[in-house]
Amino acid sequence: MAVQRVRRVIRKIDPWTVLKVSSVFNGVMAVVFVLGSIVFWAIFVNAGIPERINELALLIGLENGLNLDGAVYFRIVLLLALIGTIFLTGFMTLGAVIYNLITDIVGGIEVLVLEDSTPVIPKTRTAMPLAASKAGKGRSLIPSLSRTAPAPLKRNPLGGDETVIDGTKTDAAPPKKDAAPRGSVGKRGDAEPNP
């Protein structure tokens, strides 16, 4: 297998495509962030860490201590995920626009790509002869086309051959327009004999 190195230049990135892809990607990452935070909070509460933090705050001298509420924590995580998705999608789209402006001046990023350079040889079917398909058992796997002989060529009196296809006559070779018709006078004034 022959492989050749080809240089490609990335000149333009479609901002609309970047907007769509980055919004889906950032949305998925926001869902992962929210679910991960919920799992982390469940492990955090089951380990009894919020009560220990509250006890430590009372020991240090805070009057009321720290009250860590899961509902408030969950709202903050949702708000951060939503704001992060919007800002990251905007920054990625803005980055594509800025890249396009820069590549108008500089010319783009060159990338070296390896491509397979072996020619693709189409597989050809070979039809079995009609006698061979009749000699075998059962039907042939290759369907036979037409078992009738082609229509014979008839001589056209104007100089071309014609054949009959589906009841219509077609000229196989139209007569030459620059040649003088037979039986007419040539350039020297001599009459040509008719065949």
Helices and strands as residue ranges (DSSP letters): E 3-10, H 15-46, H 49-60, H 70-106, E 109-116, H 130-135, E 154-155, E 161-165, E 168-171
